[in-house]
Amino acid sequence: MNPISVNLPQMLTQPATAGVSIRNAEPVAATPTSNTNVDLSQANRSPAPDTYNRNGTLGDGQVRYIWEQDGIDQLSMRMLSAVQSSSAASRFQGLGAALLEQLSTNGGQRISQSGLAIALGTTGEPALLGLQQARLRQYASDSVTFTLTSASGATVSLGLYSSDNGLAVDADVQGGSLSADELKSLAALADSFQSAVDGLTAEPPTLQLGNLVKLDPSLFTGMKLDASIHTASGSLQTFALNIDDQTRSLSLKSPSGEVKMHFDTQGGALLGSQSQRQAAVANYLEQFDAAQKRGNGDEKMMGLFKDAFRQLNSVDDTGTQSARHDLPSNRMSRLLLSGLADFDASINQTEQQINPMHREEVDHFDYSVSQSTSLKGGTSNLTVQQDQQATLKAAWHKGLNPLTELVLSLDSKSQNYRYHEVDDQASSSTRLASANNRLVEATATQQASKQERVRTYQEAELLSDVTTTSDAEQSRNLLDMLEDLIGQDRQARRMGIASSLEQQLQALQPLWLLQADPAQIRE
């Protein structure tokens, strides 16, 4: 057995020779000091590929680690193992949960720990080492920061920072202290926080937000999560999530493209029931899938877009309803609405020019979808209009021979392909008006158009250039239908029968919600 001697000294007060020595061939004990040492024996192992060189980067050399704080707590021991890994995914694995759990356990007291890699045998001035420790955070190549705002006004901040020269974490509570319930809730978020970190450091990235988007509003009123991560290929991807009681926004940029979303609850008065919102989300997810297939979009990136849309809409499952939510006028005004918070969402894949003979042929996938709701009037005389829109613009190359990979070059014999261009538009608009709490107007208009141009080339010669289009538009007066359904529902409830109005309306939603396919807009 070969011992690993662990030493976690106070960086500025203890000798700089303390640390962890790691040799490429086998672990080597650190220089003995008067500080606390713990021997962690482990079996002989082959040389690790992610051992650091004399500059603190991966290679064949040896380094030791200068630790910021004394201690052999679970967090520090996890950091000791993590700092020897090369990727952000490996370094941050389990670290976010450990940091959040320790912050909760110690009552919210500040946590600051780091391991700085320096060449074995090197000594340094405390002031210089202190500056290098600070730069682990300031100039981190990979970082994740998490901020929570408590209902009492305190701010919880956590940070994970990784660079070639080491690993650092910190956590703090400012502007107040956390109650016992807030600390308990904080600990309960540890697994969800770690899942979010694991998803963001994966390649390709995934969204695993869990309970982070379902905070108890009586305990926490706001949340921010930011990440800047380098992929295994060296490309940078960034993520930003911001949620409070009124809005929520998300942005993810990766080598594949960008996803953006913004939601506005408008106080929650027009949010539907959970079943109504789930039906509307399901309708949108189907259309997202159809857009991805129609425009030959990246399936994994669209999957991420769908996950973000689903999870950010689930925020409203635990949100506090507005005092006006159950007023008769608001219940009536939601009859033809999606029940979702207003939003803008888009997905834009990175453009590619794969044909050197035709540089103007750019492969891309750009999809955007939105919903906006306006209200006019007062409680008993209210007019509500909800507009939904979707746009798809995409282009891609496809080889004529499905059994052969398309590789385009300046050689005309390679120029055997079809170049597709898609330009689709869809919109819907519903309008409800009441006077003296009585429904007086209910209308819906749906519109959709599709266009695809396909140019076919064989050995660089244009064989065909074909454009196909389809469109449909339908306007409906739904007042009589709604009055009949409402009347039947009242009669049923007077007879003691449970209301089925919401279920009946959900079955009819295709008549007024957004439909991107003209064939789905029917009489």
C-alpha positions as CSV (number, residue, x, y, z in Angstrom):
1,M,0.0,0.0,0.0
2,N,1.2,3.5,-0.8
3,P,0.1,6.3,1.5
4,I,-1.2,9.7,0.3
5,S,-0.3,12.3,2.9
6,V,-3.0,14.9,3.1
7,N,-2.2,18.3,4.6
8,L,-4.6,21.2,4.6
9,P,-2.8,24.2,6.2
10,Q,-3.7,27.8,6.6
11,M,-2.2,29.2,3.4
12,L,-0.9,32.5,4.9
13,T,0.2,31.2,8.3
14,Q,1.6,27.8,7.7
15,P,4.8,26.8,5.8
16,A,4.4,26.8,2.1
17,T,6.0,23.3,1.9
18,A,2.8,21.7,3.1
19,G,0.6,20.1,0.5
20,V,-0.2,17.0,-1.5
21,S,2.5,15.5,-3.7
22,I,1.5,13.5,-6.7
23,R,4.0,11.7,-8.8
24,N,3.2,10.5,-12.3
25,A,4.2,6.9,-11.5
26,E,2.9,6.6,-7.9
27,P,1.8,8.8,-5.0
28,V,4.5,10.4,-2.9
29,A,4.1,11.6,0.6
30,A,4.3,15.4,1.3
31,T,7.2,16.9,3.3
32,P,6.3,16.3,7.0
33,T,5.1,19.4,8.9
34,S,3.6,20.1,12.3
35,N,0.1,20.3,10.7
36,T,-2.6,17.7,10.9
37,N,-2.0,14.8,8.5
38,V,-4.3,12.0,7.5
39,D,-3.0,8.9,5.6
40,L,-5.4,7.6,3.0
41,S,-4.0,4.3,1.9
42,Q,-4.9,3.0,-1.5
43,A,-3.6,0.2,-3.7
44,N,-0.8,0.7,-6.3
45,R,-2.2,2.1,-9.4
46,S,-0.9,2.8,-12.9
47,P,0.1,6.3,-13.8
48,A,-2.9,8.6,-14.0
49,P,-3.3,10.5,-17.3
50,D,-4.6,13.6,-15.5
51,T,-1.5,14.3,-13.2
52,Y,-0.2,17.9,-13.3
53,N,3.1,19.1,-14.6
54,R,5.5,21.6,-13.0
55,N,3.5,24.5,-14.3
56,G,0.3,23.2,-12.6
57,T,-1.1,21.8,-15.8
58,L,-1.6,18.2,-16.9
59,G,1.6,16.4,-17.9
60,D,4.4,14.2,-16.7
61,G,5.7,16.4,-13.9
62,Q,4.9,16.6,-10.2
63,V,2.9,19.2,-8.2
64,R,1.8,19.8,-4.6
65,Y,-1.3,21.7,-3.5
66,I,-1.4,24.7,-1.2
67,W,-4.7,24.7,0.6
68,E,-6.5,27.8,1.7
69,Q,-8.0,26.5,5.0
70,D,-7.1,23.9,7.6
71,G,-9.5,21.0,7.7
72,I,-10.3,17.4,6.7
73,D,-14.0,17.9,6.3
74,Q,-16.0,16.1,3.6
75,L,-15.9,19.1,1.2
76,S,-12.1,19.4,1.4
77,M,-11.6,15.7,0.9
78,R,-13.8,15.8,-2.1
79,M,-11.9,18.7,-3.5
80,L,-8.6,16.8,-3.0
81,S,-9.9,14.0,-5.2
82,A,-11.6,16.4,-7.7
83,V,-8.6,18.7,-8.3
84,Q,-6.6,15.7,-9.8
85,S,-9.2,15.4,-12.6
86,S,-8.8,17.2,-15.9
87,S,-12.3,18.0,-17.0
88,A,-14.9,20.3,-15.5
89,A,-17.4,17.5,-15.4
90,S,-15.0,15.4,-13.3
91,R,-13.9,18.3,-11.1
92,F,-17.4,19.5,-10.3
93,Q,-18.9,16.1,-9.9
94,G,-20.5,15.9,-6.4
95,L,-18.8,19.2,-5.4
96,G,-21.9,21.4,-5.7
97,A,-24.0,19.2,-3.5
98,A,-21.2,18.9,-0.9
99,L,-20.8,22.7,-0.8
100,L,-24.6,23.3,-0.4
101,E,-24.9,20.7,2.2
102,Q,-22.0,22.0,4.2
103,L,-23.4,25.6,4.0
104,S,-26.7,24.3,5.4
105,T,-25.1,22.2,8.1
106,N,-22.9,25.1,9.5
107,G,-25.9,27.4,9.7
108,G,-25.0,29.6,6.7
109,Q,-21.5,30.5,7.9
110,R,-19.1,31.5,5.1
111,I,-17.1,28.7,3.4
112,S,-14.0,29.4,1.3
113,Q,-11.6,26.6,0.2
114,S,-9.1,26.2,-2.6
115,G,-6.3,24.0,-3.7
116,L,-3.5,25.7,-5.6
117,A,-1.2,23.5,-7.7
118,I,2.5,24.5,-7.6
119,A,5.6,22.6,-8.7
120,L,7.0,20.2,-6.2
121,G,10.0,21.7,-4.4
122,T,8.9,25.2,-5.1
123,T,8.4,27.7,-2.2
124,G,6.5,30.9,-2.5
125,E,5.9,34.1,-0.6
126,P,2.5,34.1,1.3
127,A,1.4,37.3,-0.4
128,L,2.2,35.9,-3.9
129,L,0.4,32.6,-3.0
130,G,-2.6,34.6,-1.8
131,L,-2.7,36.4,-5.1
132,Q,-2.6,33.2,-7.0
133,Q,-5.4,31.7,-4.8
134,A,-7.6,34.8,-5.6
135,R,-6.9,34.3,-9.3
136,L,-8.3,30.8,-9.1
137,R,-11.7,32.5,-8.8
138,Q,-11.1,35.6,-10.8
139,Y,-9.6,34.0,-13.9
140,A,-11.3,30.5,-13.7
141,S,-11.5,28.8,-17.0
142,D,-14.7,26.9,-15.8
143,S,-17.1,28.3,-13.2
144,V,-20.6,27.8,-11.8
145,T,-22.3,30.4,-9.6
146,F,-25.6,30.0,-7.8
147,T,-27.6,32.7,-6.0
148,L,-30.8,32.4,-4.0
149,T,-32.8,35.3,-2.5
150,S,-34.7,34.3,0.7
151,A,-38.1,35.7,1.5
152,S,-36.5,37.5,4.5
153,G,-34.1,39.3,2.2
154,A,-30.9,37.4,2.7
155,T,-28.8,36.3,-0.3
156,V,-27.2,32.9,-0.5
157,S,-24.2,32.7,-2.9
158,L,-22.2,29.7,-4.0
159,G,-19.4,29.4,-6.5
160,L,-17.4,26.6,-8.1
161,Y,-14.2,27.6,-9.9
162,S,-11.7,25.5,-11.9
163,S,-8.5,26.3,-13.8
164,D,-5.3,24.6,-14.8
165,N,-3.7,25.8,-11.6
166,G,-6.3,24.4,-9.2
167,L,-9.8,24.3,-7.8
168,A,-11.8,26.7,-5.6
169,V,-15.2,27.0,-3.9
170,D,-17.0,29.5,-1.8
171,A,-20.4,29.9,-0.2
172,D,-21.8,32.7,1.9
173,V,-25.1,34.3,3.2
174,Q,-25.3,38.1,3.2
175,G,-27.9,40.6,4.1
176,G,-29.3,38.6,6.9
177,S,-29.4,35.0,8.3
178,L,-31.4,32.0,7.3
179,S,-34.1,30.5,9.4
180,A,-34.2,26.8,10.3
181,D,-36.8,26.2,7.6
182,E,-34.7,28.0,5.0
183,L,-31.6,26.0,6.0
184,K,-33.5,22.8,5.7
185,S,-34.9,23.8,2.3
186,L,-31.4,24.7,1.2
187,A,-30.1,21.3,2.1
188,A,-33.0,19.7,0.1
189,L,-31.8,21.5,-3.0
190,A,-28.3,19.9,-2.9
191,D,-29.2,17.0,-5.3
192,S,-31.0,19.3,-7.7
193,F,-28.1,21.8,-7.8
194,Q,-25.7,19.0,-8.4
195,S,-27.9,17.5,-11.2
196,A,-28.0,21.0,-12.9
197,V,-24.2,21.2,-12.7
198,D,-23.7,17.7,-14.0
199,G,-26.1,18.4,-16.9
200,L,-24.3,21.7,-17.9
201,T,-20.9,20.1,-17.8
202,A,-22.0,17.1,-20.0
203,E,-21.3,17.1,-23.7
204,P,-23.6,17.8,-25.2
205,P,-25.2,19.8,-22.3
206,T,-28.5,18.8,-20.8
207,L,-30.9,20.6,-18.6
208,Q,-31.6,18.8,-15.3
209,L,-33.0,21.7,-13.1
210,G,-35.2,19.6,-10.9
211,N,-36.5,21.4,-7.8
212,L,-34.4,24.5,-8.6
213,V,-37.4,25.7,-10.6
214,K,-39.9,24.7,-7.9
215,L,-38.7,26.8,-5.0
216,D,-41.1,27.4,-2.1
217,P,-42.1,31.1,-2.6
218,S,-42.6,31.4,1.1
219,L,-38.9,30.7,1.6
220,F,-37.1,31.8,-1.6
221,T,-38.2,34.5,-4.0
222,G,-35.5,34.4,-6.6
223,M,-32.7,32.3,-8.1
224,K,-29.8,32.8,-10.5
225,L,-27.6,30.1,-11.9
226,D,-24.7,31.0,-14.2
227,A,-22.1,28.7,-15.8
228,S,-19.1,29.0,-18.1
229,I,-17.7,25.7,-19.1
230,H,-15.2,24.4,-21.7
231,T,-16.2,21.3,-23.5
232,A,-13.8,18.4,-24.0
233,S,-13.0,19.8,-27.5
234,G,-12.0,23.1,-25.9
235,S,-15.1,25.1,-27.0
236,L,-16.8,27.4,-24.5
237,Q,-20.4,27.1,-23.6
238,T,-22.2,29.5,-21.3
239,F,-25.5,29.2,-19.4
240,A,-27.6,31.8,-17.5
241,L,-30.9,31.2,-15.6
242,N,-32.8,33.8,-13.7
243,I,-36.1,33.2,-11.9
244,D,-38.2,35.5,-9.7
245,D,-41.8,35.9,-8.8
246,Q,-42.6,37.8,-12.0
247,T,-40.2,36.7,-14.7
248,R,-37.8,33.9,-15.7
249,S,-35.2,33.8,-18.4
250,L,-32.7,31.3,-19.7
251,S,-29.8,31.4,-22.2
252,L,-27.5,28.6,-23.3
253,K,-24.7,29.2,-25.8
254,S,-22.7,26.2,-27.0
255,P,-20.7,25.3,-30.1
256,S,-23.9,23.9,-31.6
257,G,-25.9,27.2,-31.3
258,E,-28.0,29.1,-28.8
259,V,-31.2,28.6,-26.9
260,K,-33.0,31.6,-25.4
261,M,-36.3,31.9,-23.4
262,H,-38.0,34.6,-21.4
263,F,-41.3,34.2,-19.5
264,D,-43.6,36.8,-17.9
265,T,-46.5,35.8,-15.7
266,Q,-48.1,39.2,-15.6
267,G,-48.9,38.6,-12.0
268,G,-50.4,35.2,-12.6
269,A,-54.0,36.3,-13.0
270,L,-54.3,34.6,-16.4
271,L,-52.4,31.4,-15.6
272,G,-54.6,28.3,-16.1
273,S,-54.9,25.2,-14.0
274,Q,-52.1,22.7,-14.0
275,S,-54.0,20.4,-16.4
276,Q,-54.8,23.3,-18.8
277,R,-51.1,24.3,-18.8
278,Q,-49.9,20.8,-19.3
279,A,-52.2,20.4,-22.3
280,A,-50.8,23.6,-23.8
281,V,-47.2,22.6,-23.2
282,A,-47.9,19.2,-24.9
283,N,-49.3,21.0,-27.9
284,Y,-46.2,23.2,-28.1
285,L,-43.8,20.2,-27.7
286,E,-45.5,18.4,-30.6
287,Q,-45.0,21.5,-32.8
288,F,-41.3,21.8,-31.7
289,D,-40.7,18.2,-32.8
290,A,-42.5,18.9,-36.1
291,A,-40.3,22.0,-36.7
292,Q,-37.1,20.0,-36.0
293,K,-38.1,17.4,-38.5
294,R,-39.4,19.9,-41.1
295,G,-36.2,22.0,-40.9
296,N,-33.7,19.1,-40.4
297,G,-32.7,20.6,-37.1
298,D,-30.3,19.0,-34.6
299,E,-32.4,16.5,-32.5
300,K,-30.3,16.9,-29.4
301,M,-30.4,20.7,-29.4
302,M,-34.2,20.6,-29.9
303,G,-34.4,18.2,-27.1
304,L,-32.6,20.7,-24.9
305,F,-35.0,23.4,-26.1
306,K,-38.0,21.2,-25.2
307,D,-36.6,20.4,-21.8
308,A,-36.1,24.1,-21.0
309,F,-39.6,25.0,-22.2
310,R,-41.1,22.2,-20.1
311,Q,-39.1,22.9,-17.0
312,L,-39.5,26.7,-17.0
313,N,-43.3,26.3,-17.4
314,S,-43.3,24.0,-14.4
315,V,-42.3,26.9,-12.2
316,D,-46.0,27.9,-12.2
317,D,-46.9,24.5,-10.5
318,T,-45.7,25.9,-7.2
319,G,-46.3,29.6,-7.7
320,T,-48.6,31.6,-5.6
321,Q,-51.8,32.6,-7.4
322,S,-52.8,36.2,-7.7
323,A,-55.7,37.4,-5.5
324,R,-57.6,38.2,-8.7
325,H,-57.0,34.7,-10.2
326,D,-60.4,33.3,-9.2
327,L,-62.6,36.3,-9.9
328,P,-65.5,35.4,-12.3
329,S,-64.2,37.7,-15.0
330,N,-60.7,36.1,-14.9
331,R,-62.1,32.6,-15.0
332,M,-64.1,33.5,-18.0
333,S,-61.3,35.3,-19.7
334,R,-59.1,32.2,-19.5
335,L,-61.6,30.0,-21.5
336,L,-59.7,30.3,-24.8
337,L,-56.3,31.0,-23.5
338,S,-53.3,28.6,-23.3
339,G,-53.1,29.1,-19.6
340,L,-49.3,29.6,-19.9
341,A,-47.2,32.6,-18.9
342,D,-46.4,34.8,-21.9
343,F,-43.0,34.0,-23.4
344,D,-40.5,34.5,-26.2
345,A,-38.3,31.5,-27.1
346,S,-35.8,30.8,-29.8
347,I,-33.3,28.2,-31.0
348,N,-30.5,29.1,-33.5
349,Q,-28.1,26.6,-34.7
350,T,-24.6,27.6,-35.7
351,E,-24.4,28.4,-39.4
352,Q,-22.2,26.2,-41.6
353,Q,-20.8,26.6,-45.1
354,I,-20.0,23.1,-46.2
355,N,-20.0,23.7,-50.0
356,P,-16.8,25.5,-51.2
357,M,-18.3,25.7,-54.7
358,H,-21.4,27.6,-53.5
359,R,-20.5,29.6,-50.4
360,E,-23.9,31.3,-50.5
361,E,-25.5,28.0,-49.5
362,V,-25.5,28.3,-45.7
363,D,-26.8,25.5,-43.6
364,H,-28.8,26.8,-40.6
365,F,-31.9,26.2,-38.4
366,D,-33.6,29.2,-36.8
367,Y,-36.9,28.7,-34.9
368,S,-38.7,31.2,-32.8
369,V,-42.1,31.0,-30.9
370,S,-43.9,33.5,-28.7
371,Q,-47.1,34.3,-26.9
372,S,-48.3,37.7,-25.7
373,T,-51.5,38.6,-23.8
374,S,-53.1,42.0,-23.4
375,L,-55.9,43.1,-21.0
376,K,-58.1,46.1,-21.3
377,G,-60.9,47.3,-19.0
378,G,-61.9,46.6,-15.4
379,T,-63.1,43.7,-13.3
380,S,-66.7,43.4,-14.8
381,N,-65.9,44.8,-18.3
382,L,-62.8,43.1,-19.5
383,T,-61.3,42.4,-22.9
384,V,-58.5,39.9,-23.3
385,Q,-56.5,39.1,-26.4
386,Q,-53.8,36.4,-26.7
387,D,-51.5,36.2,-29.8
388,Q,-49.2,33.3,-30.6
389,Q,-46.6,33.2,-33.3
390,A,-44.0,30.8,-34.7
391,T,-41.4,31.2,-37.4
392,L,-39.1,28.6,-38.9
393,K,-36.3,29.4,-41.4
394,A,-33.9,26.6,-42.2
395,A,-31.6,25.3,-44.9
396,W,-29.5,22.2,-45.4
397,H,-27.7,20.0,-47.9
398,K,-28.6,16.3,-48.5
399,G,-26.7,13.9,-50.7
400,L,-28.4,12.2,-53.6
401,N,-27.1,8.8,-52.6
402,P,-28.3,7.9,-49.1
403,L,-25.7,5.2,-48.8
404,T,-22.8,7.6,-49.3
405,E,-21.7,10.4,-46.9
406,L,-21.9,13.8,-48.6
407,V,-18.5,15.4,-48.8
408,L,-18.6,18.6,-51.0
409,S,-15.4,19.9,-52.6
410,L,-14.4,22.0,-55.6
411,D,-14.4,18.8,-57.6
412,S,-17.6,18.8,-59.7
413,K,-17.9,15.0,-59.2
414,S,-18.6,15.6,-55.5
415,Q,-21.5,18.0,-56.3
416,N,-24.4,15.6,-56.1
417,Y,-26.9,16.9,-53.6
418,R,-30.2,18.7,-52.9
419,Y,-30.2,22.0,-51.2
420,H,-33.4,22.6,-49.1
421,E,-34.6,26.0,-47.9
422,V,-37.7,26.2,-45.6
423,D,-39.6,29.3,-44.7
424,D,-42.7,28.7,-42.5
425,Q,-44.9,31.1,-40.6
426,A,-47.8,30.5,-38.2
427,S,-50.0,32.6,-35.9
428,S,-53.1,32.5,-33.8
429,S,-55.2,35.1,-32.1
430,T,-58.0,34.7,-29.6
431,R,-60.2,37.4,-28.2
432,L,-62.6,37.4,-25.3
433,A,-64.8,40.3,-24.0
434,S,-67.2,40.5,-21.2
435,A,-69.7,43.2,-20.2
436,N,-71.2,43.2,-16.7
437,N,-69.6,39.8,-16.1
438,R,-71.4,38.4,-19.1
439,L,-69.5,37.0,-22.1
440,V,-70.2,39.1,-25.2
441,E,-67.4,38.2,-27.6
442,A,-65.3,35.1,-28.3
443,T,-63.4,34.9,-31.6
444,A,-60.3,33.0,-32.8
445,T,-58.2,33.3,-36.0
446,Q,-55.5,30.8,-37.1
447,Q,-53.1,31.2,-39.9
448,A,-50.2,29.0,-41.2
449,S,-48.0,29.0,-44.4
450,K,-45.3,26.7,-45.5
451,Q,-42.7,27.1,-48.2
452,E,-39.9,24.9,-49.3
453,R,-37.5,25.4,-52.2
454,V,-35.3,22.4,-53.3
455,R,-32.5,22.7,-55.8
456,T,-31.0,19.5,-57.1
457,Y,-27.4,19.3,-58.5
458,Q,-25.7,16.4,-60.2
459,E,-22.0,16.8,-60.8
460,A,-22.4,20.6,-60.3
461,E,-25.1,20.9,-62.9
462,L,-28.5,22.3,-61.7
463,L,-31.1,19.7,-62.6
464,S,-34.2,21.3,-61.0
465,D,-35.3,24.2,-58.9
466,V,-38.7,23.5,-57.3
467,T,-40.7,25.6,-54.8
468,T,-43.8,24.2,-53.0
469,T,-46.1,26.2,-50.9
470,S,-49.3,25.6,-48.8
471,D,-51.2,27.9,-46.5
472,A,-54.5,28.1,-44.6
473,E,-56.4,30.6,-42.6
474,Q,-59.5,30.2,-40.5
475,S,-61.6,32.7,-38.4
476,R,-64.2,31.5,-36.0
477,N,-66.9,33.0,-33.8
478,L,-66.9,30.8,-30.7
479,L,-69.4,32.7,-28.6
480,D,-72.4,30.4,-29.2
481,M,-70.3,27.3,-28.6
482,L,-68.9,28.7,-25.3
483,E,-72.3,29.8,-24.1
484,D,-73.8,26.3,-24.7
485,L,-70.9,24.6,-22.9
486,I,-71.1,27.1,-20.0
487,G,-74.9,26.6,-19.7
488,Q,-74.5,22.8,-19.8
489,D,-71.9,23.0,-17.1
490,R,-74.1,25.2,-14.8
491,Q,-76.9,22.7,-15.2
492,A,-74.7,19.8,-14.4
493,R,-73.3,21.4,-11.3
494,R,-76.9,22.2,-10.1
495,M,-77.6,18.5,-10.3
496,G,-74.5,17.7,-8.3
497,I,-72.4,16.6,-11.2
498,A,-68.7,17.6,-11.2
499,S,-67.7,20.2,-13.7
500,S,-66.2,18.9,-17.0
501,L,-66.0,22.3,-18.7
502,E,-62.2,22.4,-18.6
503,Q,-61.8,19.0,-20.1
504,Q,-64.3,19.8,-22.9
505,L,-62.4,23.0,-23.7
506,Q,-59.1,21.2,-23.8
507,A,-60.4,18.7,-26.3
508,L,-61.4,21.7,-28.5
509,Q,-58.1,23.7,-28.2
510,P,-56.9,22.8,-31.7
511,L,-59.6,25.2,-32.9
512,W,-57.9,28.2,-31.5
513,L,-54.3,27.4,-30.3
514,L,-51.3,27.8,-32.5
515,Q,-51.2,25.3,-35.4
516,A,-48.0,25.5,-37.6
517,D,-49.3,23.0,-40.2
518,P,-51.9,24.4,-42.6
519,A,-53.4,20.9,-42.9
520,Q,-54.3,21.1,-39.1
521,I,-56.3,24.3,-39.5
522,R,-59.7,22.8,-40.3
523,E,-63.4,23.9,-40.4
